[in-house]
């Protein structure tokens, strides 16, 4: 924008206490502002200042808008004559900035006797145009924020799961470096500030252990707020607390194969997610659903920090159930599983989901601490323990199979008992005398059950994760 020489009204205050005092002068003042300036842009000014007798000690430039000083520049001087040419001055974009706000760029010069001269440039500051989509940046993630249909200043993220503590920036372009405007740190909690040249620290959000599903930003007030959920939500469905499940949360949830899954209210999702139904991206913390599109029964236990997924009424061959003792679907062992077993409680059974024709998968933690001095898992057609997929030869136990044997129970699954009396195929001929095999290594196992050769000749592969 070309510099416009401005004709200034007499703006100097000249009060002489003694005849020897002189008043400094501002001469040839010009400014590139014109009549209108867009916020978050630069203008330039030029001026000469002079005092006939004494040194000038200070020059101030203040930008006043809505009766507030929104930007200033102060220079300490020691001399009688100065000439300034094309000096840069930033017009900030500040909160609560309405359209077409009158602004005053006030120049003041003071000499060492305290005499002062002022001059003013007037113009209008306009709001920059804000696009319909903004971008929230935190960590290595970038999340779109869309403008509200009801409030043109309000933007929000889609439903997601955000950490309770984060440092973030909001920008007008997907790339921070290419953004016309970037909001970051401000000294006011819960409020962002526009960063000059897009450079600077981000603003800090601290919601503690709250379940944050959305982040909101107001481009008028620059306030950053959030939607905090109470309870556990998966794909927007609140799971109901269920007293019969030891206080776990349970509800049917609809999933789509290959789609991202939103989770709120679970702090350590990397531990809690079900390996048979979801993939987990450690860089983003996101889950993707792997199985058949539809409604699934979901249980989340904060006590065990695990998400069970199944269809409660399923029976073989739609799935295979795991019943027995000394195992849990949860990825971290809990002492509750050191005792009891062979029940139909969802939290004590496993659900092997069909992953291909005649092949099923379940991931369970198997430990060596059960009170009955051994672990035993049957592969049944229902939760009540009806035998289904049976191992008829020890060679059909493959993979990380050290310490595993064919069970002596009627389900004829797998166990960590080593029996003294077995037939040529490794099938126990008696259930007495079994002791835990010392070669067994506790851990989290992905169990694959293949019944391609028939349910009486199941092949069980174990992969220790």
Secondary structure as the mmCIF struct_conf table of DSSP 4:
data_model
#
loop_
_struct_conf.conf_type_id
_struct_conf.id
_struct_conf.beg_label_comp_id
_struct_conf.beg_label_asym_id
_struct_conf.beg_label_seq_id
_struct_conf.end_label_comp_id
_struct_conf.end_label_asym_id
_struct_conf.end_label_seq_id
STRN STRN1 UNK A 4 UNK A 5
STRN STRN2 UNK A 12 UNK A 12
BEND BEND1 UNK A 17 UNK A 18
TURN_TY1_P TURN_TY1_P1 UNK A 19 UNK A 20
STRN STRN3 UNK A 25 UNK A 31
TURN_TY1_P TURN_TY1_P2 UNK A 32 UNK A 33
BEND BEND2 UNK A 35 UNK A 35
STRN STRN4 UNK A 36 UNK A 38
BEND BEND3 UNK A 39 UNK A 40
STRN STRN5 UNK A 41 UNK A 50
BEND BEND4 UNK A 52 UNK A 54
STRN STRN6 UNK A 56 UNK A 65
TURN_TY1_P TURN_TY1_P3 UNK A 66 UNK A 67
STRN STRN7 UNK A 68 UNK A 79
BEND BEND5 UNK A 80 UNK A 80
STRN STRN8 UNK A 81 UNK A 91
TURN_TY1_P TURN_TY1_P4 UNK A 95 UNK A 96
BEND BEND6 UNK A 99 UNK A 100
STRN STRN9 UNK A 101 UNK A 111
TURN_TY1_P TURN_TY1_P5 UNK A 112 UNK A 113
BEND BEND7 UNK A 114 UNK A 114
STRN STRN10 UNK A 116 UNK A 126
HELX_LH_PP_P HELX_LH_PP_P1 UNK A 127 UNK A 131
BEND BEND8 UNK A 132 UNK A 132
STRN STRN11 UNK A 133 UNK A 138
TURN_TY1_P TURN_TY1_P6 UNK A 139 UNK A 140
STRN STRN12 UNK A 141 UNK A 147
BEND BEND9 UNK A 149 UNK A 150
TURN_TY1_P TURN_TY1_P7 UNK A 152 UNK A 153
STRN STRN13 UNK A 154 UNK A 157
HELX_LH_PP_P HELX_LH_PP_P2 UNK A 158 UNK A 158
BEND BEND10 UNK A 159 UNK A 159
STRN STRN14 UNK A 162 UNK A 162
BEND BEND11 UNK A 164 UNK A 164
STRN STRN15 UNK A 165 UNK A 171
BEND BEND12 UNK A 172 UNK A 176
TURN_TY1_P TURN_TY1_P8 UNK A 177 UNK A 178
BEND BEND13 UNK A 180 UNK A 180
STRN STRN16 UNK A 182 UNK A 184
BEND BEND14 UNK A 187 UNK A 188
TURN_TY1_P TURN_TY1_P9 UNK A 189 UNK A 190
STRN STRN17 UNK A 191 UNK A 191
STRN STRN18 UNK A 193 UNK A 194
HELX_LH_PP_P HELX_LH_PP_P3 UNK A 195 UNK A 195
HELX_RH_3T_P HELX_RH_3T_P1 UNK A 196 UNK A 198
BEND BEND15 UNK A 200 UNK A 200
HELX_LH_PP_P HELX_LH_PP_P4 UNK A 201 UNK A 202
STRN STRN19 UNK A 203 UNK A 206
TURN_TY1_P TURN_TY1_P10 UNK A 208 UNK A 209
STRN STRN20 UNK A 211 UNK A 218
TURN_TY1_P TURN_TY1_P11 UNK A 219 UNK A 221
STRN STRN21 UNK A 223 UNK A 223
STRN STRN22 UNK A 224 UNK A 229
BEND BEND16 UNK A 230 UNK A 231
STRN STRN23 UNK A 233 UNK A 234
TURN_TY1_P TURN_TY1_P12 UNK A 235 UNK A 236
STRN STRN24 UNK A 237 UNK A 238
HELX_LH_PP_P HELX_LH_PP_P5 UNK A 239 UNK A 239
STRN STRN25 UNK A 240 UNK A 242
HELX_RH_3T_P HELX_RH_3T_P2 UNK A 243 UNK A 245
TURN_TY1_P TURN_TY1_P13 UNK A 246 UNK A 247
STRN STRN26 UNK A 248 UNK A 255
TURN_TY1_P TURN_TY1_P14 UNK A 257 UNK A 258
STRN STRN27 UNK A 260 UNK A 261
STRN STRN28 UNK A 263 UNK A 264
BEND BEND17 UNK A 265 UNK A 265
BEND BEND18 UNK A 267 UNK A 267
HELX_RH_AL_P HELX_RH_AL_P1 UNK A 269 UNK A 272
BEND BEND19 UNK A 273 UNK A 273
TURN_TY1_P TURN_TY1_P15 UNK A 275 UNK A 277
STRN STRN29 UNK A 278 UNK A 281
TURN_TY1_P TURN_TY1_P16 UNK A 282 UNK A 285
STRN STRN30 UNK A 286 UNK A 289
BEND BEND20 UNK A 291 UNK A 291
BEND BEND21 UNK A 293 UNK A 293
STRN STRN31 UNK A 294 UNK A 301
TURN_TY1_P TURN_TY1_P17 UNK A 302 UNK A 305
STRN STRN32 UNK A 306 UNK A 310
TURN_TY1_P TURN_TY1_P18 UNK A 312 UNK A 313
TURN_TY1_P TURN_TY1_P19 UNK A 316 UNK A 317
BEND BEND22 UNK A 318 UNK A 318
STRN STRN33 UNK A 319 UNK A 325
BEND BEND23 UNK A 326 UNK A 326
STRN STRN34 UNK A 327 UNK A 328
BEND BEND24 UNK A 329 UNK A 332
HELX_RH_3T_P HELX_RH_3T_P3 UNK A 335 UNK A 338
BEND BEND25 UNK A 339 UNK A 339
HELX_RH_3T_P HELX_RH_3T_P4 UNK A 346 UNK A 348
BEND BEND26 UNK A 349 UNK A 349
STRN STRN35 UNK A 350 UNK A 356
TURN_TY1_P TURN_TY1_P20 UNK A 357 UNK A 358
STRN STRN36 UNK A 359 UNK A 366
BEND BEND27 UNK A 368 UNK A 368
TURN_TY1_P TURN_TY1_P21 UNK A 371 UNK A 372
BEND BEND28 UNK A 373 UNK A 374
STRN STRN37 UNK A 376 UNK A 380
BEND BEND29 UNK A 381 UNK A 382
TURN_TY1_P TURN_TY1_P22 UNK A 383 UNK A 384
STRN STRN38 UNK A 387 UNK A 387
BEND BEND30 UNK A 389 UNK A 389
HELX_RH_3T_P HELX_RH_3T_P5 UNK A 394 UNK A 396
STRN STRN39 UNK A 397 UNK A 399
BEND BEND31 UNK A 400 UNK A 400
TURN_TY1_P TURN_TY1_P23 UNK A 402 UNK A 403
STRN STRN40 UNK A 405 UNK A 406
BEND BEND32 UNK A 408 UNK A 409
TURN_TY1_P TURN_TY1_P24 UNK A 410 UNK A 411
STRN STRN41 UNK A 414 UNK A 415
BEND BEND33 UNK A 416 UNK A 416
STRN STRN42 UNK A 417 UNK A 418
BEND BEND34 UNK A 420 UNK A 420
STRN STRN43 UNK A 422 UNK A 422
TURN_TY1_P TURN_TY1_P25 UNK A 424 UNK A 425
BEND BEND35 UNK A 426 UNK A 426
STRN STRN44 UNK A 428 UNK A 428
BEND BEND36 UNK A 429 UNK A 429
BEND BEND37 UNK A 431 UNK A 433
STRN STRN45 UNK A 435 UNK A 436
TURN_TY1_P TURN_TY1_P26 UNK A 438 UNK A 439
STRN STRN46 UNK A 443 UNK A 450
TURN_TY1_P TURN_TY1_P27 UNK A 452 UNK A 453
HELX_RH_3T_P HELX_RH_3T_P6 UNK A 455 UNK A 457
STRN STRN47 UNK A 459 UNK A 464
#
